[in-house]
């Protein structure tokens, strides 16, 4: 989801509570705070020696140990207030992908994509998802889109891609 889409979603549901589902059935605790908003520019070089650049907005969530047991979630209105304050200080790139950064004692720190949302009663539930890493230079490196998932085939492809004669880095 793009940053502007996320902001528009919040604007349409100001009267609701804001929940984040980081894995199916697992929610960020009601004791969460928005602790940081990052405006990121990624400049990359992939394994095929191709450059790329893009922007991301990362909203970091943190569960306060002082508020364990809290049952009332942050309101969408409060989240909007925080994001509006950020926007006045550092403008959002509206077409940047938005990610939610989160961890707890049972879940490693991750930047999660906004995959979907759902309205359940008075709650706006933001469904988060991981995106697996991938080779961005499949064509250049000779990696087929669908690798047969056997260790032998993967090793053969990796050896071919990573040999000094290949066009990969």
HUGIBEL-V374936 format. One record per residue. N is the residue number from 1. RES is the residue in one small letter. SS is DSSP state (H for helix, E for strand, L for the rest). PHI is phi as a letter, one per 30 degrees, with the letter a starting at -180 (NA if undefined). D_CENTER is the distance of its C-alpha to the mean C-alpha in Angstrom with 1 decimal. Layout:
N_RES_SS_PHI_D_CENTER, N_RES_SS_PHI_D_CENTER
//
This chain:
1_x_L_NA_9.1, 2_x_E_d_10.6, 3_x_H_e_11.2, 4_x_H_d_14.8, 5_x_H_d_14.2, 6_x_H_d_12.3, 7_x_H_d_15.2, 8_x_H_d_17.6, 9_x_H_d_16.4, 10_x_H_d_17.0, 11_x_H_e_20.3, 12_x_L_d_21.5, 13_x_L_b_21.2, 14_x_L_e_22.3, 15_x_L_d_24.7, 16_x_L_c_22.2, 17_x_E_d_20.5, 18_x_E_c_16.7, 19_x_E_c_15.3, 20_x_E_b_11.9, 21_x_E_c_12.3, 22_x_E_d_10.1, 23_x_E_b_12.5, 24_x_L_e_15.3, 25_x_L_i_17.8, 26_x_E_c_16.1, 27_x_E_c_15.2, 28_x_L_e_14.3, 29_x_L_d_17.9, 30_x_L_d_19.8, 31_x_L_d_20.4, 32_x_E_d_17.0, 33_x_E_b_17.0, 34_x_E_d_14.7, 35_x_E_c_15.6, 36_x_E_a_14.1, 37_x_E_b_12.5, 38_x_E_c_11.9, 39_x_E_c_12.9, 40_x_E_c_12.2, 41_x_E_c_14.3, 42_x_E_c_13.8, 43_x_E_c_17.3, 44_x_E_b_17.5, 45_x_E_b_20.3, 46_x_L_c_19.9, 47_x_L_d_22.5, 48_x_L_c_24.6, 49_x_L_i_25.0, 50_x_L_c_23.2, 51_x_E_c_21.4, 52_x_E_a_18.4, 53_x_E_a_16.7, 54_x_E_a_13.9, 55_x_E_c_12.3, 56_x_E_b_8.9, 57_x_E_c_8.8, 58_x_E_b_7.2, 59_x_E_c_8.8, 60_x_E_c_10.0, 61_x_E_c_11.8, 62_x_E_b_15.0, 63_x_E_c_17.6, 64_x_L_d_21.1, 65_x_H_d_23.6, 66_x_H_d_26.3, 67_x_H_c_25.2, 68_x_L_e_24.8, 69_x_L_j_26.3, 70_x_L_d_25.3, 71_x_L_c_25.0, 72_x_L_c_24.3, 73_x_L_d_20.7, 74_x_L_e_19.7, 75_x_E_d_20.9, 76_x_H_e_18.9, 77_x_H_e_21.7, 78_x_H_d_21.1, 79_x_H_d_17.3, 80_x_H_d_18.6, 81_x_H_d_21.2, 82_x_H_d_18.9, 83_x_H_d_16.7, 84_x_H_d_20.1, 85_x_H_d_21.4, 86_x_H_e_18.6, 87_x_H_e_19.3, 88_x_H_d_22.9, 89_x_H_d_22.4, 90_x_L_b_19.8, 91_x_L_d_19.2, 92_x_L_d_15.9, 93_x_L_d_15.4, 94_x_L_d_15.4, 95_x_L_c_14.3, 96_x_L_d_11.3, 97_x_E_d_7.9, 98_x_E_c_6.2, 99_x_E_b_3.1, 100_x_E_c_4.9, 101_x_E_c_6.6, 102_x_E_a_9.3, 103_x_E_a_12.3, 104_x_E_b_15.8, 105_x_L_d_18.9, 106_x_L_c_18.1, 107_x_E_b_14.4, 108_x_E_d_13.4, 109_x_E_d_11.1, 110_x_E_b_7.6, 111_x_E_c_4.2, 112_x_E_c_2.9, 113_x_E_d_3.0, 114_x_E_d_6.2, 115_x_E_c_8.7, 116_x_E_a_11.8, 117_x_E_b_13.9, 118_x_E_b_17.4, 119_x_E_c_20.2, 120_x_E_b_22.3, 121_x_L_h_25.3, 122_x_L_c_24.4, 123_x_E_c_20.7, 124_x_E_c_17.7, 125_x_E_c_15.3, 126_x_E_c_11.6, 127_x_E_c_10.6, 128_x_E_c_7.3, 129_x_E_a_7.2, 130_x_L_d_6.9, 131_x_L_b_8.0, 132_x_L_d_11.2, 133_x_L_d_12.6, 134_x_L_a_15.3, 135_x_L_d_18.3, 136_x_L_d_18.1, 137_x_L_c_21.8, 138_x_H_e_23.1, 139_x_H_d_26.0, 140_x_H_d_27.2, 141_x_H_d_27.0, 142_x_L_i_28.6, 143_x_L_c_25.9, 144_x_L_d_26.3, 145_x_L_e_23.5, 146_x_L_c_24.6, 147_x_L_d_25.7, 148_x_L_d_28.2, 149_x_L_d_26.6, 150_x_L_b_29.5, 151_x_H_e_29.5, 152_x_H_d_32.5, 153_x_H_d_31.0, 154_x_H_d_27.8, 155_x_H_d_30.0, 156_x_H_e_32.3, 157_x_H_d_29.5, 158_x_H_d_28.1, 159_x_H_d_31.6, 160_x_H_d_32.3, 161_x_H_d_29.1, 162_x_H_c_29.6, 163_x_L_d_33.3, 164_x_L_e_34.8, 165_x_L_d_36.0, 166_x_L_d_32.6, 167_x_L_c_30.7, 168_x_L_d_27.6, 169_x_L_d_27.1
//
